[in-house]
Amino acid sequence: MSREIRSIELNPTRIAGGITFTLAALLILYLLTAGWFSVAPHEQSVVLRFGKYLRTVGPGLHFKVPWIDTQISVDTSERSLRLPYAQVEASGSEGSLEVDRGNLEDKLILTGDLYAAVVEWNVVWRVEEPREYLFSFDGQDGRVEQVIVAVARSVMHRLVGDYSADEVLTGKREEITQSALREMTKALDSYKTGVAIVDLQMQRVTPPGNVKPAFDDVNASIQQRDQLVNEARRERNQMVPKAEAERDRLIREAEGYAARKIAEADGEIAALLAKYESYKSAPEEIRQRLYLETMERVLQRSGPKTILDSGVKGVVPLLELNQSATSVTSPFRGSAGGR
């Protein structure tokens, strides 16, 4: 029995097999423990195999081959750049850039009417393609932030230069902001930086300190102008309906007057036509009657009259000088009046 135990203990093959099994188990255990890595919810991870890009993985638990694969995590949360100072405000960024805040030339932008304005804006961005972010401009060294700053300042200087100082300070800020956002996105995509511009906000647009009082006066006059324009529009909106109502009333009155006159003219025409028809039936009688009626109207308006009978012969008619006139009724007048 002792010989069998001694032979088992001293068997080299079994000893080598046990050592190999133990090492294999330890290796497998190491691979299972060292090959797994986790990615945070706000990150994406780039996996390299022998230094060459292999894949990009999102949040969660993933496996890599130890000593062969390399994993680089990239923060994909939103970050903010305050320009023109280029100060990185996000706490998770790898680096920061800052321009001297006391340098006035970094703040001034020349406008289209050759004025200068102090323009400050905020750029919100995040990593969208970790592969391009790491390998195009080496995002780990902060070069992407430098590219964003350069593009943002170039775009903003060009856009502000297309507008007057009044437009930049007042009503065109939103239009400039949207144009800058589009052009920055287009430029960064062409450079393959792997980042996306989430938002761009113009924080402060003010004139330089030495000309600020003059700009304040200009803004005050602009506000007064707008107030007067609004008052004029309000007055116009009140007066136009009244004028339109008066216009409609006058048109209706004119139409009524025209209709009345047309009716009167039609009546007169009808009366004349009726007289004409009567005249055609008895022209001599109608002519005499019309003559007598006309003479009656004329004589009634001519004042006092003296009429001598044409049948008196050889008698000199004497007028009473104490009276203005002596009226003698004509037999024709009496017959006309009786009719």
Secondary structure, 3 states (H helix, E strand, C coil): CHHHHHHHHCCHHHHHHHHHHHHHHHHHHHHHHHCEEEECCCEEEEEEECCEEEEEECCEEEECCCCCEEEEEEECCCEEEEECCCEECCCCCCCCCCCCCCCHHHCEEECCCCCEEEEEEEEEEEECCHHHHHHCCCHHHCHHHHHHHHHHHHHHHHHHCCCCHHHHHCCCHHHHHHHHHHHHHHHHHHHCCCEEEEEEEEEEEECCHHHHHHHHHHHHHHHHHHHHHHHHHHHHHHHHHHHHHHHHHHHHHHHHHHHHHHHHHHHHHHHHHHHHHHHHHCHHHHHHHHHHHHHHHHHHHCCCCCCCCCCCCCCCCCCCCCCCCCCCCCHHHHHHHHC
